[in-house]
Amino acid sequence: MEKSGLAGSVGGSFVVRSCFDKWDAVVLNDVGDGALLLSDGQRYVQVVLCASAGVAQRCLVLLPWESSRFVVRVNGAVHGSGPVYLTVGDEVELLSVSPYGDDGERRVFRVEPVTIARCSGGNTIAIGMPSGGISSMSGRHPLTNCHAPCGVDWVQFLKYRLEKVDKILSQLKV
């Protein structure tokens, strides 16, 4: 097995975010949760949240991939096969093995921490996102499923986010 960085987060949850297109993100909260990192039709790899044996640490693992199609670069280190352990802050890129396979645009996935709050009824909600929002979440949609506000004042949250968007858009006007 190949290891990148220090694997593990004690009881924490992870977000895997694409740093291109719509900046989609997937929250991996429970052991066994997984996501498919998709660069194009030929380059994709599965990442799964695992628990370390006998320890309360959880880590992300890139499962083995078809190395004849592409290689995986994690923080600049190229890996020809998996699995590869990931930790918060790691940047993952799926690179073509063909010299003509990449279109020049970097398609990077970043591992970020996230705080998860439990709502009434066992639903979860992601709070404390480092940047951006969540557009898809590991098979569930906690922002629409959560029956209780979990101590989060949504009006204040939305007001804050809209003010940030307005500030950014006003800076773009020429």
Buried (B, 14 or more C-beta within 10 A) or exposed (E): EBBBBEBBBEEBBBBBBBBEEEBBBBBBBEEEBBBEBBBEEEBBBBBBBBBEEEEEBBBBBBEEBEEEBBBBBBEEEEBEEBBBBBBBEBBBBBBBEEEEEBEEEEBBBBBBBBEBBBBEEEBBBBBEBEEBEBEEBBEBEBBEBBEEBBEBEEEEEEEEEEEEEEEEEEEEEE
